[in-house]
Amino acid sequence: MKANFFPILIACFIATSVFSQANLNKYKYVIVPNRFDFLKEKDQYQLNSLSQFLFNKYGFEALMEGTVYPEDLIRNRCLALKSDVIKDSGMFKTKLSVELKDCNDQVVYTSGVGESREKEFKIAYNKALRAAFKHLEVLNYKYEPSENVTAVAISKTSETIEVSKEIQQLKQQIKNLKQEKEAELALVEAPKVEIPQPKAVEKKEVNKTDVIKGVSNIFYAQEIDNGFQLVDNSPKVIYKIKNTGLNNTFLVEDQSAIIYKKGDDWVLEYYIDNVLKQDVLNIKF
């Protein structure tokens, strides 16, 4: 009876090992946590660092939790297994086993138990963990990309590219709208016009003062196109004035000056060196 039992047990162990190996080979990475639940501190007794070392030793690509992950793992978290170390109760032994879960938090592998009779925790945990990892060694793990995982990665890459294109298009549209808005505002804004400095008035003209004083020489208004010409007694043309949209207000031709009626007087108004000048003219229409 016993002779028949051992071959069956060995066959079951081999079948389980082969299944576990095939099941694990489709995962590219193993993520090691910073702290195991049965310990109080991060990497206490260096068990987390030791786990990462042993995973790498037996062919896995182990990453410590919180580090910068590879680009393909960022795109597809299901490429990685999450590792954990489970402590079993024991009076005189330290018992540890390694557990691996997929991205859906389903257990895909649990190692055999590694044991140690050492009393000092650091030594006991170290030996028990190494003994548990011996069960992973016999699996001869080797990453074999599956078609489904590759398809998902390609799909996610395509989605990322499409999203990036859409973002660039939106940025360009926003830029174009901004330029159009600035152009509209530029058209609405009133154009800046430089006001030319008035020409110096010749000495032969009416005496100039900063305030309105008495009437000077008499000028006679003779009608011309769009206005009048003002002549003196010679008769000589002194000013040519043009009509405006305002009553009794004229522009002086070839000068930055105006002539307008104030009360019973006609006033010639202009600027010299940013100082407003006014002269009273005696004009006969």
Secondary structure, DSSP 8 states (H G I E B T S, - for coil): -HHHHHHHHHHHHHHHHHHHHHHHTT--EEEE-SS-TTSSSTTGGGHHHHHHHHHHHTT-EEEETTS---HHHHH-GGGEEEEEEEEE--SS-EEEEEEEE-TTS-EEEE---EEE--SSHHHHHHHHHHHHHHHHHTT-------HHHHHHHHHHHHHHHHHHHHHHHHHHHHHHHHHHHHHHHHHHS-------------TTS---BSS--S--SEEEEEEETTEEEEE-SS--EEEEEEE-SSTTEEEETTSSEEEEEETTEEEEEEEETTEEEEEEEEEE-
